[in-house]
Amino acid sequence: MDKMIGFCGIICTECPAFLATQKDDDKERERVAKLWSGEFNAKITAEDINCDGCLEESGRLFSHCRVCEIRKCGLEKGVTNCAYCDDFICEKLDEFLKMVPEAKQNLEEIKKGL
């Protein structure tokens, strides 16, 4: 499977929600839901753990991805991911990247290659 990098720089194809969905593994969905509920202090259920990657316009998305402002912006601008955006790094993305430095690194590598 090719690597899918989301608008925000997260590698969707390495995300636990994506992997559990692709394997159709209910025990893994439960494990991820429990882990993320604790990490993010949120109520995440196994049913929330269904995702085909945020670049998919139709199909299954993790509950947060459905309301993600970064994803919404990327779809509206029609960019492959935020590295392709003329406004890279915008304020919205910058706040997210402070929490997920590996996503920033992914986007910066893509930007260098453009």
Secondary structure as GFF3:
##gff-version 3
##sequence-region A 1 114
A	DSSP	three_ten_helix	12	14	.	.	.	ID=ss1
A	DSSP	alpha_helix	16	23	.	.	.	ID=ss2
A	DSSP	alpha_helix	26	39	.	.	.	ID=ss3
A	DSSP	three_ten_helix	46	48	.	.	.	ID=ss4
A	DSSP	alpha_helix	63	67	.	.	.	ID=ss5
A	DSSP	alpha_helix	69	77	.	.	.	ID=ss6
A	DSSP	three_ten_helix	82	84	.	.	.	ID=ss7
A	DSSP	alpha_helix	91	99	.	.	.	ID=ss8
A	DSSP	alpha_helix	101	112	.	.	.	ID=ss9
###
